[in-house]
Amino acid sequence: MSSDGVDLNGAEPSVHDVVVVGAGFAGMYMLHKLRGLGFDVAVVERASGVGGTWYWNRYPGARCDVESMQYSYSFDPELEQEWEWSERYSGQPEILRYANHVADRYDLRRDIRFETTVTQVDWDDADNQWRLQTDRGTYLARFMVMATGCLSTANVPHFDGAETFEGPTYHTGRWPHEGVDFSGLSVGVIGTGSSAIQAIPVIADECLELTVFQRTPNYSVPARNEPLDASDQADWKANYRERRARMLTQQAAMVQRLPDGEDLAKEASATEFDERMQERWDVGGFTFYRAYSDIGLDAESNGRVAEFVRGKIAGIVDDPETAAKLTPHNTIACKRPCLDTNYYETFNLSHVHLVDVSETPIDRISAAGVVVDGQEYPVDALVYATGFDAMTGTLLRMNVTGREGARLADHWDAGPRTYLGLGVAGFPNMFTVSGPGSPSVLTNMIPSIEQHVDWIARCLVDLRERGAATIEPEADAEAYWVDYVNAVANLTLFPTCNSWYLGANIPGKTRVFMPLPGFPPYVEICEDVASDNYRGFALA
Ligand code: NAP
């Protein structure tokens, strides 16, 4: 028997009202919220600590792209007031300290089973409950909440010979806790997404030689990180209620430093356009992409903004050949936009080299390095900044079966199908926090998580009051929602390039746009559905 009362041989299942999978920001708040409503909740978590994304992504330079004063819980004004952030954008260690502070403050750990990996999840039609098998025993619960994160299964592409490489390899999303010392080493980085764009300048500072293997160049805008001004922090704290309410009215659930432009980029004069974009480039952050109302909607307007960033790259990078390689030509912001600190500048350093693998992919990994087009680039250590099997990867790896043994993997064979990103037809009493079909990764994650957790909690209380044993999406409602998410995505430029939003980064994954653009209308729909007797859900 383990210290938390779970029989490690699986003989005595641990029985609860609700089992939550994951102890990141979603799982922690779900536990706190449901506990306060009188539910018996257990959380299972494969890591040895809380924090989810911020537990795993400890790579050099890891930092949140959402500003600190907004990337935090809003559910307790006392927590808001007592926590002090030190920078405009928090680094990973500070966010992890915050997650640990929350776990301590609300005494969450006593209901979290760490180092516990879910291996099989089955709905029991006879008993109306979920059975979760883990490597540390079995859990039974009427309700199950998947708080498993959107970017929690690392994508490690297959390269021939990878196992023969003699140096250490790392994935940004599974970084060693003890840290890595690159000093005196020749380091290779594969990938140029958000993680790499943050890590490359920091690794370059430390290592002897850095070789970056780039398949697709990326647009990046300066973050302009800086110590958080004490008066700014005080101002936020004095106005938190009003600011939090305003965040919820924004498409991405965050307020920007400059007001959103309401006019069209394609109609702006050259001077007006350049001045506005320059101002936002100087301010830094995602406000750049809110300069005009049509950047994500209209190809011509988008092209103007893309050209502005291409001009910046040409101005920053000294060597024209390297600048050309670093210059993207696809739609701007149809992949997740990147923010950086000295990313393009790093390629002016004489010990930093860029290898373009767009035309000639990496052939193989050898004992001593990376081979491209027959040429070996020797490296002592290799960093995979190759992203994640986003949004569905973690859920599908848990082998979930629903009514009559139907497999989630089969139900999602042609891409994820959900109703509101909260539930799946045929999988009763299973809730997904920031699931596919919800705004999730297109927003500031913490407000999105809070909105889902609050909705699920309200739903469980309503079911308890009505004496209902099960709730599940109706197949028609789910079909309608899948069409709706596609229709909204098709109004935007998002589907115009290969991104992980579409599953395009994983060989063989069905190409479907997974998140739903637009936070405020989504919140309204969720409220409306709940108030209208959970329209589209069947209650029994
Ligand atoms: P990513 O955006 O998916 O980038 C992966 C990179 O690896 C891409 O450049 C990709 O090239 C490359 N790659 C993948 N397979 C490859 C192969 N076989 N050969 C060569 N290159 C290959 O992953 P990420 O950078 O980890 O970011 C994922 C998401 O995490 C972000 O979009 C963001 O939502 C989140 N994130 C947030 C923050 C933050 O808030 N600060 C920081 C990091 C990450 P292609 O583009 O050609 O596929």
Residues whose N, C-alpha, C, O or C-beta is under 5 A from the ligand:
A	BS01	NAP	R63 C64 D65 L151 P157 I190 G191 T192 G193 S194 S195 A196 F213 R215 T216 R336 A385 T386 G387 F388 W500 N505
